[in-house]
C-alpha cells in the first residue's frame, strides 16, 4: 500500500473550491486518465478510467463529507484505494486543497507506475489542472452541500 500526498493553492474562496470538488462528473476535465464519473447516489460514484492503455471500471463510496472541510472515499471494487481531499482557507480568496490517497496497485502497469513515482506525479498534475480549471472559471459549476458522517462518528 502506498500513500500519496499533494497540495495546491487555488485562488478562489473555500466554498468555490469545495463546491467544485463535489461535482464529480467534471473530474474528466482535469484528471488525466479519467474518462467518466457518474454519481449513482449521494455516496456512490462509478468511475471509468484508462491509464497507460489499461481500462478499468469501479465504484467508490464517499465515507465522509463535511462542507468546506473534506471529502473522503474508499473503493468498493476494482483497485483497492482510499483517500481524502481537504480544504483549508488561507484567506478570503485563497484555498489550499490537499489530496491524500492510499492505493494498493493492481496489475503490472499500476505496480510499475507506483514504484517509479508516476502515481504521485499524476495526482500532482491533477491538482494543478484543477487549479487551472476552477481559477479560469472563477465560479463553481455546481455544488453539493450535504454532509456524510464518518461511520461511528
Buried (B, 14 or more C-beta within 10 A) or exposed (E): EBEBBBEBEBBBBBBBBBBBBBBBEBBBEBBBBBBEBEBEEEBBBBBBBEBEEBEBEBBBBBBBBBBBBBBBBBBEEBBBBBBBBBBBBEEEEBBBBBBBBBBBBBEEBBEEBBEEEBBBBBBBBBBBBBBEBBEEEEEBEEBBEEEBEEEEE
